[in-house]
Amino acid sequence: MAARVEVLLGDLFNVIASAVWVKRDAQGFHRGYGQHRPNLRAWFPETERAIVCEQYTAENSRAKADGLLKGQVFEPLRQYLVGERRRSGLKGKAIQDGMHRLTGKRYVFERHAFSASQWEMPTREQYEAFRSLCDQEGDPTGRPYCSREYEELRAEYEELRAEYEELRAEYEELRRPFDAEAGAYFCDTWHYVTVGAHKGKHPCEKPADMARDLVVQCSRPGGVVLDTFCGSGAFLEAAAAAGRVAWGCDMQSRWAEATRERVNGYANVVAIRKIRGPGADAAPKRPQVDLLDWLREAQ
Ligand SMILES: C[S@@+](CC[C@H](N)C(=O)[O-])C[C@H]1O[C@@H](n2cnc3c(N)ncnc32)[C@H](O)[C@@H]1O
């Protein structure tokens, strides 16, 4: 089942992780303990999966941000190097072999000096080797090559780097939060104790410590936690308690109400609703809710 859900989600989102929750009760017994073993026809399922996704187009993807930034900020220097290569007429293999011969190193000069996303400032040795290579093996009519002195390039690079670091700090604020140290588990196997029977228990109520860990690991203080299947309200209580802004809904009024009671008294709870849609309680087939409308209305 989890594998099918993961494949379906993968069509819409970038799947980041599929964590396994190994379920135990408070006494440490696993869920299969009470099963009559001779009746089992396969291994009793005692785990659940938490499938974690992000939007494919997330502007906050760190790698994307870094690539974009490098591409933008260091473009003048990259263009200069690309221009010299073009004038010299030297192709990739000739540059690769020549640089290896002149520096004795197998550094992929091609990739770092000329590509936007992996751009790196060449060292003095690399720059001077590239200049000699162009002068010796490049189109003779274009000589001299690389007429800008290394010090001058370096000074421009340092200036651009300051700009790059500033922009990177801004992206850092934007990128998907994940704090591995904030929860009990930083690997994808979890051992939270299941919620024991209690009056009015939601059949799928998740443990409060699991909810807390996920909220604090995956959101920032003051950020919005939206649980559109809030059930018992475990995640929204965790969100409100951790200083996040809690939003939630459930298609059954019973659970929307239970959540409302559970978070009653916490600041930062914006709205808990039974979602709209004809007969959602009675026939929970395809309830319709326009979350954007809802967010607009509640503001
Ligand atoms: C697995 S339970 C959630 C349990 C919850 N995480 C907790 O810890 O208590 C799923 C909940 O989603 C609600 N639900 C199912 N389909 C829904 C839908 N399409 N829209 C809104 N709520 C839905 C159900 O009524 C149920 O309460």
The ligand as an ORCA input file, in Angstrom:
! r2SCAN-3c Opt
* xyz 0 1
  C      -5.626      8.850      9.412
  S      -6.784      9.953     10.089
  C      -5.790     11.226     10.702
  C      -5.291     10.953     12.062
  C      -4.574     12.111     12.668
  N      -3.287     12.349     12.048
  C      -4.400     11.869     14.155
  O      -3.247     11.809     14.618
  O      -5.397     11.744     14.838
  C      -7.499     10.664      8.681
  C      -8.604     11.698      8.958
  O      -8.836     12.378      7.750
  C     -10.218     12.570      7.550
  N     -10.394     12.588      6.097
  C     -10.363     11.553      5.235
  N     -10.504     11.985      3.969
  C     -10.600     13.337      4.044
  C     -10.748     14.347      3.073
  N     -10.820     14.061      1.802
  N     -10.777     15.623      3.484
  C     -10.683     15.926      4.809
  N     -10.589     15.006      5.783
  C     -10.539     13.733      5.392
  C     -10.876     11.426      8.266
  O     -12.158     11.814      8.722
  C      -9.901     11.129      9.414
  O     -10.304     11.767     10.592
*
